């Protein structure tokens, strides 16, 4: 498996433009307790890459996000909410923590999510470090998408 890429706070906007999360799938959420107060959260998703060629459809990729040093998280499933479809995706950096949510938090396009918006989400986690990778064929994440 390749090494994951660390996302820096100034790279968040560029990263969110590189992948289209809305309409994608949340395949799994993994919470790992490595010690009494050491928690890691992984989001395993299937999303589309951004359009780079107008003549081609963007390809689907399996994208894994990993938050290390998690301070808080919430995963709640309600009967009326989609079970695996990603309805919105926001990543923010506030007070030294990366906040990640993969559900709709009721913001207008372009509006910046604040800490209270993330905490109101059904699916969110906040941690000190954020890493990402696209799963490739033969990795633990499974096969790469077919063209």
GUBAKE-62184 format. One line per field, with one value per residue (C-alpha): residue number from 0; x, y, z. Coordinates in Angstrom, 3 decimals, padded with zeros to 6 digits, always signed. Example, Ala and Ser with C-alpha at 12.3 -4.5 7.8 and 13.67 -1.06 7.14 Angstrom:
# GUBAKE-62184
i = [0;1]
xx = [+012.300;+013.670]
yy = [-004.500;-001.060]
zz = [+007.800;+007.140]
This chain:
# GUBAKE-62184
i = [0;1;2;3;4;5;6;7;8;9;10;11;12;13;14;15;16;17;18;19;20;21;22;23;24;25;26;27;28;29;30;31;32;33;34;35;36;37;38;39;40;41;42;43;44;45;46;47;48;49;50;51;52;53;54;55;56;57;58;59;60;61;62;63;64;65;66;67;68;69;70;71;72;73;74;75;76;77;78;79;80;81;82;83;84;85;86;87;88;89;90;91;92;93;94;95;96;97;98;99;100;101;102;103;104;105;106;107;108;109;110;111;112;113;114;115;116;117;118;119;120;121;122;123;124;125;126;127;128;129;130;131;132;133;134;135;136;137;138;139;140;141;142;143;144;145;146]
xx = [+000.000;+001.316;+002.048;-000.761;-000.394;-000.638;-003.051;-001.944;-004.522;-003.730;-004.385;-007.977;-009.737;-007.589;-008.204;-011.989;-011.851;-009.900;-012.642;-016.427;-017.778;-021.465;-023.222;-020.362;-020.586;-019.399;-018.190;-016.956;-016.013;-013.286;-012.623;-009.343;-008.528;-004.738;-004.595;-006.620;-006.885;-005.389;-008.069;-007.872;-010.893;-010.838;-013.453;-013.474;-015.289;-015.979;-015.975;-015.382;-012.281;-012.710;-013.346;-010.018;-011.026;-014.395;-014.476;-014.233;-016.327;-014.473;-013.395;-014.567;-011.869;-011.734;-010.516;-009.485;-009.293;-007.573;-007.749;-005.100;-005.264;-009.063;-010.528;-014.214;-016.455;-020.106;-021.650;-025.432;-027.861;-031.433;-034.230;-034.916;-031.264;-029.353;-027.370;-024.282;-024.786;-022.705;-025.066;-022.420;-018.777;-016.937;-013.418;-012.375;-009.435;-010.333;-008.336;-005.644;-008.068;-009.250;-013.024;-014.524;-018.237;-019.866;-023.508;-025.589;-025.199;-027.506;-024.967;-025.147;-022.547;-019.368;-020.389;-017.652;-018.576;-017.773;-017.102;-020.754;-021.838;-019.613;-020.814;-024.441;-023.642;-024.699;-021.307;-018.230;-014.818;-012.163;-008.472;-005.024;-003.746;-005.521;-004.096;-005.523;-004.849;-006.471;-006.610;-004.886;-005.337;-004.030;-004.160;-006.060;-008.840;-009.633;-009.421;-009.147;-012.289;-012.806;-012.498]
yy = [+000.000;+003.437;+005.957;+008.384;+012.063;+014.555;+017.402;+020.837;+023.476;+025.692;+022.735;+022.024;+024.096;+022.610;+019.082;+019.597;+020.795;+017.679;+015.243;+015.373;+013.899;+014.792;+011.766;+009.501;+006.667;+006.282;+002.670;+002.390;+004.308;+002.843;+004.064;+002.825;+003.282;+002.991;+003.908;+005.459;+008.820;+008.076;+007.743;+007.531;+007.738;+006.559;+007.323;+004.913;+006.552;+006.120;+009.507;+011.015;+012.881;+016.418;+016.889;+017.486;+016.674;+017.781;+014.781;+012.209;+011.309;+011.681;+008.344;+006.933;+006.334;+004.804;+007.591;+007.009;+009.858;+009.295;+011.657;+011.140;+012.629;+012.701;+014.958;+014.418;+012.485;+011.667;+008.979;+008.795;+007.113;+008.347;+006.474;+009.301;+009.937;+008.262;+005.315;+005.545;+008.304;+011.417;+014.413;+017.053;+017.101;+019.767;+019.914;+022.808;+023.728;+025.488;+025.953;+023.463;+020.687;+019.377;+018.904;+016.482;+015.961;+013.859;+014.839;+017.919;+020.651;+023.149;+025.666;+027.535;+026.698;+028.601;+029.294;+028.396;+025.848;+026.766;+024.438;+024.497;+023.470;+020.394;+019.482;+019.641;+017.081;+013.427;+012.257;+014.196;+013.846;+016.351;+015.569;+017.129;+015.518;+014.628;+012.152;+010.858;+008.309;+006.874;+003.094;+001.331;-002.114;-004.788;-002.596;-003.459;-001.187;-003.436;-003.046;+000.249;+001.342;+000.021;+002.615]
zz = [+000.000;-000.824;+001.862;+002.591;+001.705;+004.554;+003.858;+005.028;+006.071;+003.056;+000.681;+001.774;-000.927;-003.703;-002.387;-002.335;-005.967;-007.016;-005.939;-006.229;-003.007;-003.525;-004.997;-003.953;-001.454;+002.097;+002.039;+005.628;+008.750;+010.913;+014.464;+015.938;+019.624;+019.867;+023.536;+026.326;+024.535;+021.112;+018.415;+014.619;+012.286;+008.671;+006.031;+003.071;+000.156;-003.544;-005.256;-008.693;-009.721;-010.998;-014.717;-016.449;-020.038;-021.411;-023.744;-020.963;-017.950;-014.649;-013.226;-009.908;-007.304;-003.853;-001.617;+001.978;+004.502;+007.849;+010.815;+013.487;+016.961;+016.916;+019.592;+018.800;+016.428;+015.844;+013.667;+013.782;+011.400;+011.173;+009.356;+006.902;+005.950;+003.108;+004.495;+002.315;-000.249;+000.402;+000.276;+001.035;+002.060;+003.987;+005.357;+007.547;+009.725;+012.981;+016.186;+015.153;+014.145;+010.779;+010.741;+008.199;+007.520;+004.809;+005.175;+004.479;+007.068;+005.371;+004.087;+000.816;-001.861;-001.087;+002.512;+005.005;+007.655;+011.250;+014.190;+015.306;+011.770;+011.897;+015.391;+014.202;+011.495;+011.678;+010.356;+011.452;+013.023;+014.111;+014.478;+014.490;+011.265;+008.013;+005.501;+002.215;-000.511;-003.602;-003.317;-006.193;-007.672;-005.350;-002.232;+000.927;-000.307;-003.270;-006.990;-008.770;-010.620;-014.122;-016.920]
